[in-house]
Amino acid sequence: MGDNLTSITEFLLLGFPVGPRIQMLLFGLFSPFYVFTLLGNGTILGLISLDSRLHTPMYFFLSHLAVVDIAYACNTVPQMLVNLLHPAKPISFVGCMTQTFLFSTFAVTECLLLVVMSYDRYVAICHPLRYLAIMTWRVCITLAATSWATGVVLSLIHLVLLLPLRFCRPQKINHFFCEILAVLKLACADTHINENMVLAGAISGLVGPLSTIVVSYMCILCAILQIQSREGQRKAFSTCFSHLCVVGLFYGTAIIMYVGPRYGNPKEQKKYLLLFHSLFNPMLNPLIYSLRNSEVKNTLKRLLGVERAL
């Protein structure tokens, strides 16, 4: 028992229970996705910074979303790729705690950014004449900073509750990164407070913001239906469709994992859902915005046209 309670200095991430050949196949599959995530979100950031016509509140929040998506991927995917090549390579205790803290920070921040973006669309469609007066740069910066600060503070609370726990051997985490519920299963102590805090954080960070987004879009829908011209309705729907797709992907997978039935069970399907949440969501977001947004496409065409002319 004394050996089981010795200080843990590192953890072993079990990742995906497949053979070496399948692991190499997964490495070859996930690596391009990771690269595309960085390139796609980096392109969005570059276009917004280079084109002054995109210096608006909507694209200001979109740039923050792109930063979060890049950070999401960089926090979990490199370690996963390393484990696919070297399954026995451990992660240090400090590295594991850092990964847990950062993942929670980026998750909460993205939740709140999506709420802020829905508020921006609400003001733009329901109060178009007052849009510039309401969504000033001071307001935009305050909303973005509040989203980041809330993510950091809530993650610090989880980390403060997690660090005093003692962990049992063997220190094997049944996941591809240090997800907080998977880490808590190794603790040699009562973790009910930690698990209740995770559940409370998930409910307040997912259900609450999602309800706000739903109310915002109900108001937006009523305003769109009052627009007389078909072209005006089409443009209004188009500006909201991309955001709704991102909201559906993000909140759908997150609610299933943390608020849905069989909460806390170490089911393999939840591991793969989290893979979708941390790798494919950040990859799909720039695709959704670039394919559905004419301003982004036009900016890209103009920049490519300039490069060809040179």
Helices and strands as residue ranges (DSSP letters): E 10-13, H 20-50, G 52-54, H 57-85, E 91-92, H 93-126, G 128-130, H 131-134, H 137-162, E 172-173, H 180-184, H 192-202, I 203-207, H 208-225, H 230-258, H 268-275, I 276-280, H 281-292, H 294-309
